[in-house]
Amino acid sequence: MEFLKNVNLPLQDILFIEADVNYSVFHLNSGKKVVIAKTLKSINKIVDNQYFIRINKSSIINLCYLKEVQSVSQNLIITLS
């Protein structure tokens, strides 16, 4: 896992982004994780809403990798490819 202040990540490489207090963890399709010193709220304002959606208070997913959404016992199970 890398901790970076500034980074250039191609949007197509980002599977999902996860909140970690005042940091955001970018999970890449390569399996690599990159930590940025920005809140998920500030990241949500930056990313393109055509490709990314905030699914709960701690996660933003890349819709290009969305494989399946299931409803099970009042919960949603989201599968990324």
N, CA, C and O atoms as CSV, one atom per row, in Angstrom:
chain,resi,resn,atom,element,x,y,z
A,1,MET,N,N,0.847,-1.165,0.000
A,1,MET,CA,C,0.000,0.000,0.000
A,1,MET,C,C,0.894,1.230,0.000
A,1,MET,O,O,1.844,1.319,0.778
A,2,GLU,N,N,0.584,2.178,-0.878
A,2,GLU,CA,C,1.346,3.416,-0.972
A,2,GLU,C,C,0.541,4.557,-0.376
A,2,GLU,O,O,-0.679,4.615,-0.531
A,3,PHE,N,N,1.242,5.482,0.320
A,3,PHE,CA,C,0.624,6.697,0.833
A,3,PHE,C,C,1.151,7.856,0.005
A,3,PHE,O,O,2.352,8.125,0.001
A,4,LEU,N,N,0.259,8.541,-0.694
A,4,LEU,CA,C,0.673,9.598,-1.605
A,4,LEU,C,C,-0.134,10.867,-1.374
A,4,LEU,O,O,-1.296,10.813,-0.971
A,5,LYS,N,N,0.499,12.018,-1.637
A,5,LYS,CA,C,-0.217,13.297,-1.573
A,5,LYS,C,C,-0.814,13.632,-2.928
A,5,LYS,O,O,-1.969,14.051,-3.010
A,6,ASN,N,N,-0.050,13.454,-3.980
A,6,ASN,CA,C,-0.521,13.713,-5.338
A,6,ASN,C,C,-0.235,12.491,-6.192
A,6,ASN,O,O,0.849,11.910,-6.129
A,7,VAL,N,N,-1.214,12.112,-6.986
A,7,VAL,CA,C,-1.046,10.924,-7.810
A,7,VAL,C,C,-1.901,11.079,-9.058
A,7,VAL,O,O,-2.959,11.707,-9.029
A,8,ASN,N,N,-1.433,10.506,-10.141
A,8,ASN,CA,C,-2.175,10.514,-11.393
A,8,ASN,C,C,-2.633,9.086,-11.668
A,8,ASN,O,O,-1.847,8.246,-12.108
A,9,LEU,N,N,-3.910,8.819,-11.405
A,9,LEU,CA,C,-4.459,7.476,-11.606
A,9,LEU,C,C,-5.457,7.516,-12.756
A,9,LEU,O,O,-6.421,8.280,-12.708
A,10,PRO,N,N,-5.239,6.706,-13.786
A,10,PRO,CA,C,-6.258,6.620,-14.841
A,10,PRO,C,C,-7.566,6.090,-14.243
A,10,PRO,O,O,-7.557,5.109,-13.499
A,11,LEU,N,N,-8.681,6.734,-14.567
A,11,LEU,CA,C,-9.968,6.345,-13.994
A,11,LEU,C,C,-10.322,4.890,-14.278
A,11,LEU,O,O,-10.952,4.229,-13.453
A,12,GLN,N,N,-9.916,4.390,-15.447
A,12,GLN,CA,C,-10.244,3.010,-15.807
A,12,GLN,C,C,-9.478,1.989,-14.953
A,12,GLN,O,O,-9.808,0.803,-14.973
A,13,ASP,N,N,-8.459,2.436,-14.206
A,13,ASP,CA,C,-7.696,1.536,-13.337
A,13,ASP,C,C,-8.298,1.399,-11.938
A,13,ASP,O,O,-7.899,0.517,-11.178
A,14,ILE,N,N,-9.251,2.260,-11.594
A,14,ILE,CA,C,-9.822,2.286,-10.240
A,14,ILE,C,C,-11.057,1.387,-10.174
A,14,ILE,O,O,-12.048,1.634,-10.860
A,15,LEU,N,N,-10.989,0.336,-9.340
A,15,LEU,CA,C,-12.152,-0.538,-9.111
A,15,LEU,C,C,-13.146,0.140,-8.183
A,15,LEU,O,O,-14.324,0.294,-8.504
A,16,PHE,N,N,-12.633,0.545,-7.011
A,16,PHE,CA,C,-13.472,1.247,-6.043
A,16,PHE,C,C,-12.592,2.055,-5.103
A,16,PHE,O,O,-11.379,1.858,-5.031
A,17,ILE,N,N,-13.229,2.962,-4.390
A,17,ILE,CA,C,-12.546,3.830,-3.431
A,17,ILE,C,C,-13.237,3.654,-2.089
A,17,ILE,O,O,-14.464,3.661,-1.991
A,18,GLU,N,N,-12.417,3.497,-1.059
A,18,GLU,CA,C,-12.926,3.188,0.276
A,18,GLU,C,C,-12.476,4.267,1.265
A,18,GLU,O,O,-11.324,4.700,1.229
A,19,ALA,N,N,-13.379,4.698,2.142
A,19,ALA,CA,C,-13.046,5.691,3.162
A,19,ALA,C,C,-12.240,5.060,4.282
A,19,ALA,O,O,-12.479,3.918,4.675
A,20,ASP,N,N,-11.276,5.826,4.791
A,20,ASP,CA,C,-10.497,5.429,5.963
A,20,ASP,C,C,-10.222,6.698,6.763
A,20,ASP,O,O,-9.145,7.285,6.656
A,21,VAL,N,N,-11.191,7.116,7.559
A,21,VAL,CA,C,-11.190,8.363,8.333
A,21,VAL,C,C,-10.959,9.542,7.378
A,21,VAL,O,O,-11.831,9.835,6.560
A,22,ASN,N,N,-9.808,10.228,7.459
A,22,ASN,CA,C,-9.526,11.376,6.595
A,22,ASN,C,C,-8.709,10.993,5.363
A,22,ASN,O,O,-8.120,11.855,4.711
A,23,TYR,N,N,-8.677,9.733,5.056
A,23,TYR,CA,C,-7.950,9.221,3.888
A,23,TYR,C,C,-8.924,8.468,2.989
A,23,TYR,O,O,-10.008,8.069,3.413
A,24,SER,N,N,-8.513,8.285,1.748
A,24,SER,CA,C,-9.269,7.456,0.812
A,24,SER,C,C,-8.330,6.412,0.245
A,24,SER,O,O,-7.216,6.727,-0.173
A,25,VAL,N,N,-8.783,5.163,0.233
A,25,VAL,CA,C,-7.987,4.050,-0.282
A,25,VAL,C,C,-8.528,3.695,-1.665
A,25,VAL,O,O,-9.686,3.303,-1.808
A,26,PHE,N,N,-7.678,3.838,-2.676
A,26,PHE,CA,C,-8.032,3.498,-4.049
A,26,PHE,C,C,-7.625,2.060,-4.310
A,26,PHE,O,O,-6.449,1.719,-4.188
A,27,HIS,N,N,-8.568,1.221,-4.662
A,27,HIS,CA,C,-8.309,-0.175,-4.990
A,27,HIS,C,C,-8.238,-0.263,-6.516
A,27,HIS,O,O,-9.215,0.015,-7.212
A,28,LEU,N,N,-7.074,-0.651,-7.020
A,28,LEU,CA,C,-6.853,-0.662,-8.462
A,28,LEU,C,C,-7.056,-2.051,-9.041
A,28,LEU,O,O,-6.970,-3.049,-8.325
A,29,ASN,N,N,-7.327,-2.113,-10.348
A,29,ASN,CA,C,-7.551,-3.409,-11.005
A,29,ASN,C,C,-6.309,-4.278,-11.021
A,29,ASN,O,O,-6.403,-5.470,-11.310
A,30,SER,N,N,-5.147,-3.715,-10.718
A,30,SER,CA,C,-3.902,-4.483,-10.631
A,30,SER,C,C,-3.755,-5.178,-9.277
A,30,SER,O,O,-2.829,-5.964,-9.076
A,31,GLY,N,N,-4.681,-4.884,-8.342
A,31,GLY,CA,C,-4.585,-5.430,-6.994
A,31,GLY,C,C,-3.876,-4.483,-6.038
A,31,GLY,O,O,-3.864,-4.720,-4.830
A,32,LYS,N,N,-3.297,-3.431,-6.553
A,32,LYS,CA,C,-2.563,-2.449,-5.767
A,32,LYS,C,C,-3.543,-1.519,-5.045
A,32,LYS,O,O,-4.640,-1.261,-5.541
A,33,LYS,N,N,-3.141,-1.017,-3.867
A,33,LYS,CA,C,-3.921,-0.038,-3.120
A,33,LYS,C,C,-3.101,1.236,-2.989
A,33,LYS,O,O,-1.906,1.191,-2.699
A,34,VAL,N,N,-3.751,2.368,-3.206
A,34,VAL,CA,C,-3.098,3.669,-3.077
A,34,VAL,C,C,-3.921,4.502,-2.103
A,34,VAL,O,O,-5.135,4.633,-2.260
A,35,VAL,N,N,-3.255,5.066,-1.093
A,35,VAL,CA,C,-3.929,5.866,-0.077
A,35,VAL,C,C,-3.660,7.344,-0.349
A,35,VAL,O,O,-2.514,7.757,-0.528
A,36,ILE,N,N,-4.731,8.130,-0.377
A,36,ILE,CA,C,-4.654,9.560,-0.631
A,36,ILE,C,C,-5.157,10.300,0.607
A,36,ILE,O,O,-6.130,9.879,1.232
A,37,ALA,N,N,-4.500,11.393,0.958
A,37,ALA,CA,C,-4.878,12.189,2.130
A,37,ALA,C,C,-6.018,13.142,1.790
A,37,ALA,O,O,-5.869,14.361,1.879
A,38,LYS,N,N,-7.159,12.575,1.398
A,38,LYS,CA,C,-8.389,13.330,1.132
A,38,LYS,C,C,-9.564,12.488,1.619
A,38,LYS,O,O,-9.520,11.258,1.580
A,39,THR,N,N,-10.597,13.157,2.070
A,39,THR,CA,C,-11.787,12.434,2.513
A,39,THR,C,C,-12.546,11.896,1.305
A,39,THR,O,O,-12.373,12.372,0.184
A,40,LEU,N,N,-13.380,10.907,1.550
A,40,LEU,CA,C,-14.200,10.345,0.481
A,40,LEU,C,C,-15.177,11.404,-0.050
A,40,LEU,O,O,-15.504,11.408,-1.236
A,41,LYS,N,N,-15.630,12.282,0.814
A,41,LYS,CA,C,-16.526,13.355,0.392
A,41,LYS,C,C,-15.853,14.252,-0.648
A,41,LYS,O,O,-16.471,14.614,-1.649
A,42,SER,N,N,-14.596,14.607,-0.417
A,42,SER,CA,C,-13.889,15.461,-1.380
A,42,SER,C,C,-13.564,14.703,-2.663
A,42,SER,O,O,-13.579,15.288,-3.746
A,43,ILE,N,N,-13.272,13.414,-2.556
A,43,ILE,CA,C,-13.012,12.591,-3.744
A,43,ILE,C,C,-14.290,12.479,-4.575
A,43,ILE,O,O,-14.243,12.531,-5.804
A,44,ASN,N,N,-15.428,12.326,-3.903
A,44,ASN,CA,C,-16.708,12.189,-4.595
A,44,ASN,C,C,-17.023,13.421,-5.452
A,44,ASN,O,O,-17.674,13.298,-6.490
A,45,LYS,N,N,-16.576,14.585,-5.036
A,45,LYS,CA,C,-16.791,15.813,-5.802
A,45,LYS,C,C,-15.904,15.876,-7.043
A,45,LYS,O,O,-16.226,16.574,-8.004
A,46,ILE,N,N,-14.787,15.146,-7.024
A,46,ILE,CA,C,-13.803,15.196,-8.108
A,46,ILE,C,C,-14.087,14.182,-9.211
A,46,ILE,O,O,-13.971,14.503,-10.393
A,47,VAL,N,N,-14.458,12.961,-8.831
A,47,VAL,CA,C,-14.609,11.885,-9.820
A,47,VAL,C,C,-15.827,12.115,-10.705
A,47,VAL,O,O,-16.789,12.767,-10.300
A,48,ASP,N,N,-15.772,11.582,-11.891
A,48,ASP,CA,C,-16.828,11.733,-12.895
A,48,ASP,C,C,-18.033,10.870,-12.525
A,48,ASP,O,O,-17.921,9.646,-12.449
A,49,ASN,N,N,-19.179,11.498,-12.294
A,49,ASN,CA,C,-20.381,10.761,-11.892
A,49,ASN,C,C,-20.931,9.866,-12.987
A,49,ASN,O,O,-21.812,9.046,-12.731
A,50,GLN,N,N,-20.431,10.009,-14.189
A,50,GLN,CA,C,-20.848,9.111,-15.272
A,50,GLN,C,C,-20.276,7.708,-15.052
A,50,GLN,O,O,-20.868,6.717,-15.480
A,51,TYR,N,N,-19.121,7.630,-14.382
A,51,TYR,CA,C,-18.441,6.352,-14.181
A,51,TYR,C,C,-18.393,5.890,-12.728
A,51,TYR,O,O,-18.177,4.708,-12.462
A,52,PHE,N,N,-18.591,6.801,-11.796
A,52,PHE,CA,C,-18.466,6.461,-10.375
A,52,PHE,C,C,-19.750,6.824,-9.633
A,52,PHE,O,O,-20.416,7.811,-9.943
A,53,ILE,N,N,-20.078,5.982,-8.629
A,53,ILE,CA,C,-21.253,6.240,-7.806
A,53,ILE,C,C,-20.919,5.885,-6.355
A,53,ILE,O,O,-20.277,4.874,-6.073
A,54,ARG,N,N,-21.370,6.739,-5.460
A,54,ARG,CA,C,-21.184,6.468,-4.031
A,54,ARG,C,C,-22.316,5.551,-3.584
A,54,ARG,O,O,-23.489,5.912,-3.678
A,55,ILE,N,N,-21.961,4.364,-3.099
A,55,ILE,CA,C,-22.980,3.370,-2.758
A,55,ILE,C,C,-23.336,3.373,-1.271
A,55,ILE,O,O,-24.381,2.850,-0.882
A,56,ASN,N,N,-22.483,3.951,-0.451
A,56,ASN,CA,C,-22.761,4.108,0.981
A,56,ASN,C,C,-21.794,5.157,1.536
A,56,ASN,O,O,-21.063,5.784,0.769
A,57,LYS,N,N,-21.783,5.352,2.838
A,57,LYS,CA,C,-20.960,6.424,3.389
A,57,LYS,C,C,-19.459,6.140,3.311
A,57,LYS,O,O,-18.650,7.039,3.543
A,58,SER,N,N,-19.085,4.918,2.990
A,58,SER,CA,C,-17.657,4.597,2.977
A,58,SER,C,C,-17.135,4.025,1.662
A,58,SER,O,O,-15.994,3.565,1.612
A,59,SER,N,N,-17.941,4.038,0.590
A,59,SER,CA,C,-17.485,3.434,-0.671
A,59,SER,C,C,-18.011,4.152,-1.904
A,59,SER,O,O,-19.165,4.578,-1.961
A,60,ILE,N,N,-17.123,4.273,-2.891
A,60,ILE,CA,C,-17.468,4.736,-4.230
A,60,ILE,C,C,-17.013,3.630,-5.174
A,60,ILE,O,O,-15.887,3.147,-5.057
A,61,ILE,N,N,-17.867,3.225,-6.104
A,61,ILE,CA,C,-17.478,2.169,-7.048
A,61,ILE,C,C,-17.405,2.727,-8.463
A,61,ILE,O,O,-18.070,3.703,-8.811
A,62,ASN,N,N,-16.573,2.071,-9.263
A,62,ASN,CA,C,-16.465,2.375,-10.683
A,62,ASN,C,C,-17.526,1.535,-11.397
A,62,ASN,O,O,-17.465,0.306,-11.378
A,63,LEU,N,N,-18.497,2.199,-12.024
A,63,LEU,CA,C,-19.594,1.484,-12.681
A,63,LEU,C,C,-19.133,0.607,-13.838
A,63,LEU,O,O,-19.839,-0.324,-14.224
A,64,CYS,N,N,-17.962,0.890,-14.395
A,64,CYS,CA,C,-17.430,0.062,-15.484
A,64,CYS,C,C,-17.125,-1.358,-15.013
A,64,CYS,O,O,-17.099,-2.290,-15.817
A,65,TYR,N,N,-16.892,-1.523,-13.698
A,65,TYR,CA,C,-16.572,-2.837,-13.143
A,65,TYR,C,C,-17.759,-3.496,-12.440
A,65,TYR,O,O,-17.620,-4.591,-11.896
A,66,LEU,N,N,-18.911,-2.849,-12.446
A,66,LEU,CA,C,-20.097,-3.409,-11.808
A,66,LEU,C,C,-20.586,-4.622,-12.590
A,66,LEU,O,O,-20.951,-4.518,-13.761
A,67,LYS,N,N,-20.586,-5.765,-11.930
A,67,LYS,CA,C,-20.983,-7.009,-12.595
A,67,LYS,C,C,-22.416,-7.389,-12.237
A,67,LYS,O,O,-23.197,-7.784,-13.103
A,68,GLU,N,N,-22.760,-7.265,-10.943
A,68,GLU,CA,C,-24.061,-7.756,-10.503
A,68,GLU,C,C,-24.483,-7.075,-9.207
A,68,GLU,O,O,-23.652,-6.757,-8.357
A,69,VAL,N,N,-25.795,-6.857,-9.070
A,69,VAL,CA,C,-26.377,-6.352,-7.831
A,69,VAL,C,C,-27.494,-7.308,-7.438
A,69,VAL,O,O,-28.400,-7.575,-8.228
A,70,GLN,N,N,-27.424,-7.827,-6.200
A,70,GLN,CA,C,-28.442,-8.760,-5.707
A,70,GLN,C,C,-29.057,-8.199,-4.431
A,70,GLN,O,O,-28.377,-7.550,-3.637
A,71,SER,N,N,-30.326,-8.449,-4.243
A,71,SER,CA,C,-31.005,-8.090,-3.011
A,71,SER,C,C,-31.207,-9.360,-2.196
A,71,SER,O,O,-31.884,-10.293,-2.628
A,72,VAL,N,N,-30.603,-9.376,-1.003
A,72,VAL,CA,C,-30.707,-10.546,-0.129
A,72,VAL,C,C,-31.043,-10.067,1.277
A,72,VAL,O,O,-30.258,-9.353,1.901
A,73,SER,N,N,-32.200,-10.456,1.765
A,73,SER,CA,C,-32.632,-10.122,3.132
A,73,SER,C,C,-32.443,-8.651,3.457
A,73,SER,O,O,-31.791,-8.320,4.448
A,74,GLN,N,N,-32.989,-7.779,2.660
A,74,GLN,CA,C,-32.938,-6.320,2.847
A,74,GLN,C,C,-31.518,-5.757,2.765
A,74,GLN,O,O,-31.265,-4.653,3.247
A,75,ASN,N,N,-30.602,-6.493,2.167
A,75,ASN,CA,C,-29.229,-6.030,1.919
A,75,ASN,C,C,-28.938,-6.125,0.443
A,75,ASN,O,O,-29.484,-6.984,-0.248
A,76,LEU,N,N,-28.084,-5.253,-0.044
A,76,LEU,CA,C,-27.623,-5.349,-1.425
A,76,LEU,C,C,-26.233,-5.954,-1.451
A,76,LEU,O,O,-25.358,-5.553,-0.683
A,77,ILE,N,N,-26.034,-6.908,-2.325
A,77,ILE,CA,C,-24.712,-7.496,-2.544
A,77,ILE,C,C,-24.254,-7.039,-3.906
A,77,ILE,O,O,-24.877,-7.344,-4.923
A,78,ILE,N,N,-23.149,-6.297,-3.918
A,78,ILE,CA,C,-22.615,-5.743,-5.160
A,78,ILE,C,C,-21.371,-6.514,-5.530
A,78,ILE,O,O,-20.451,-6.652,-4.724
A,79,THR,N,N,-21.342,-7.017,-6.754
A,79,THR,CA,C,-20.202,-7.784,-7.247
A,79,THR,C,C,-19.502,-6.973,-8.334
A,79,THR,O,O,-20.132,-6.524,-9.292
A,80,LEU,N,N,-18.193,-6.793,-8.174
A,80,LEU,CA,C,-17.379,-6.124,-9.185
A,80,LEU,C,C,-16.578,-7.166,-9.933
A,80,LEU,O,O,-16.211,-8.204,-9.383
A,81,SER,N,N,-16.311,-6.875,-11.198
A,81,SER,CA,C,-15.521,-7.830,-11.987
A,81,SER,C,C,-14.045,-7.503,-11.892
A,81,SER,O,O,-13.220,-8.195,-12.489
